Structure formats: C-alpha cells, structure tokens
C-alpha cells in the first residue's frame, strides 16, 4: 500500500512543508513498510530525530527538529507522542515542552494547540482509509454481519484494530467514534 492510498495529496503536501531542506520528505508513491503507519520512518523522511530520555517529565517534547520521548512510556504511547509532537511542528511551533499537568492548567490557546496536536496525531496514525480497510477485513475474516454488530463484536473489532494499527485501545476508540464509523441502532 502506498502513502497516496492512505493519505490525501493535500495531507502529504502539508507534511512536507515542515521537512528540512536536506530531507527527502514523504513521497506519495512510496510504499508503507508495514500494515500500520510507521511514524518514526515518517519523521526521519521529514528530517526530524527521535530521542528517548529517562524521566523526561512528559510523554513527549518538541525541540526544533528533535522529538524527545519518555523512555519509560509503552511503545503505543511513544508512537502517539511522536505524532502529537509532529502536530505541534505542523502548527509552526519549534518548541513544545509543557511538563505534565492537567489540561485545565493550560491557557485557552495552549488547550487549542493540544487539541490540534491530538487530532493531527490521530489522523496521522489512524487515517480513515486504513481504519476502514482494517475494520472491513476484521469483519470479513470473522464472518460477522456488518449490518448487525453486537457490542461484543464492536469491542473485538476495536481490540483487533488497536493491535493492527499499533495504537492504544483508547486512541482507536476515540478515532472510530470521531469518524462515526459505528452507529448504534435503537433497539425495538
């Protein structure tokens, strides 16, 4: 599967606006190297570096073209943090290093920045085309009736999708909900 089959040309163009001059950028006709979005490969193509640091004090930080990660976070968290910090770079920020705290401690502008970075990370790691393809494959391979999915079916699909896309269950549930993929029907 090629990047152009997963992301719109507009999204790829926007990604490439933050690449360094010497980096190749993301090419639409490049093949994905795995069944999920390899965010570390994308940041390398854009000229960013990733550093894993003990006791960082946050899940991730952006420092110019270096994305710093908490070495102790689980791989799913680290992947989301990379994408999140890339979201800050997409906003034109060269530094994003808020240390912990609650969202309510942030200013309105900081909250907006965090929401943007989270939405960007979800869109990067869980693009609609890849989410839909995987959901359809899970339904088909398990011989489920896509018109009559039980709560247990949906829970199973979410768990499988989380594993296939290498993201947390919570992240995939938020993304699928925001995409309105499953619509609960009213019981008679």
N, C-alpha and C positions, 0 to 999 in steps of 0.2 A: 504494500500500500504506500502511495506517495503522499507527501505533505499536502499536495494540492487536492487530494481526495479526502483529506481530513479538515483542512483549514481553508477558508476563503482566500482569494488572492489579496484582498484588502487586509486581512489579518496578517498574512505573511509580509506584506509591504510595511505595515506598521511595526512589526517585529524588527524588520531590517533597518528601520530608522534609528534604532539605538545601537547598531553594531559599530564596532571600531573600524577605522579605515582599513586596517590590515586583515581583518577577519572576513571570511567568505560570505557570511550571512546564511540565512535559511533559504534554500533553493526549492521552489515549488515542485520540481521534478525529482528531488532526492527521495529515496526510499526510506521509510521508517525502518529502523533497525530491529524493532521488536513489536509486539502486539499492543503495547502501551506507548504513551508519549515519553520518550527519553529526554527529560527536561535538562539533564546535565549535558547531553550532547547538544541541545539547542543553545544553551548558554555558552558553550565552547564555540559554536558556529558564530555567535554574536560577539565573541571576544571577551567574555566575562570569565573570571576564575571563581572557583568554589573552594573555600577553606572551612574545615571542620575544627571547631575550637571547644576545648573543655570549659565548662562553667561560663558560657557566653553571657548568661543573664537574660537571654531572649531566645526565641526559636530561630530567628534569622535577623541579619542586618545587611544593609547595602552600604558599601563604602567605595564610591566611584564604580569601577568595573570589577569589584570583588564582592562576592556574596558570602557572608560569614554565616555558618550554621552552628547550632549547638550540637556538638559531637554526641551527646548523650540521648538526643531525640531518636525515636524509631525511624527507620527508612521512609515510611509513608509521610511522616511529619516533615522530614528533611526535604522530600520531594515537593511538598506543598509550600514549604518555606522558600525554596529556590524560586518557584513560580511566583509566589507572593512578592518577593523582593524584586523580581524582574518586572512585576506590575508597578512597583514604585519607580523603577527606571523608565518605564513607559510614560509615566507622568512627568518625566523630565527631572526627577529628583536624582541627585548624585549621592545623597546620604539619606538613609532611613534607619535609625537606630534607637527607637523607643525601647526602653527597658521595661518589660513586663507591664504590670498594672492592668486596670480594668478599662474597658472602652469608655466608661463614663468619666474617667480621669482625663480623657483626650479633649482637646478643643473641637468645635464643630468641624473645622477644616481638617484636622487630623483624623477625625472619625470618617469623614468623606474619603480621605486618602486611603484609609484602611479598608473601607468597603470596596473601593475601586480595586485595590490590590487583591482582595479576596475574590472578587468576581473575575478579575483577569486570570488569577491562578486556576480557578475552576474551569474557565473557558479554555485555557491552555492545556491542562491535564486531562480534561474530560470534554473534548469537543463533541457537539451534538451528533455528528456523523459517526464517530467512534462509539459513543454511548448507544446510539440506536442500533448500529450493527451488532454490537455485543449483546444487547438485550434480545434482539431477534434471534441470534444464534443460541443463546441460553434457552429461550422459549422453545425453539425448534428441537434442539438436542435433548430436551427433557420432555418432549411431546406434550407440552402444555397448550391449553386452548387460550390463545391470546385475547379472546373476547370475554373469557370468564376466568380471570386470575383471582385466586383466593389471597387472603392476607399472607398466608404461609408461602404461596408461590412468589409473591412480590418480595417478601423477606429473603427468600432463597435467591432470587434474581439479584437483589441488592448486594448480598454477600458475595455472590459469584462475580458481579461487576466490580466490586471493590478489589477483589483479588486480581482480576484480569487487568484492570487499569492501574493497579499499584497505588491506590489511594485509600484513605481511611473509609470505613463504613459511613461515618457521619458526613464526610465530604461528598460521597456519592449520593447519599440520601438527600442532602441539600440540593445538589446539582439536578438530580432527577425531578425533584419537587419543583424547582425553579423552571425547568424545561416543560413542566406539565405533561410528562410522558404517561404517567398512570393517573387516570381519573376515576375516583371512586364512584360507583353507581349507588343510587339509592335502593335500599332493599325494600321489596314489596311486603 
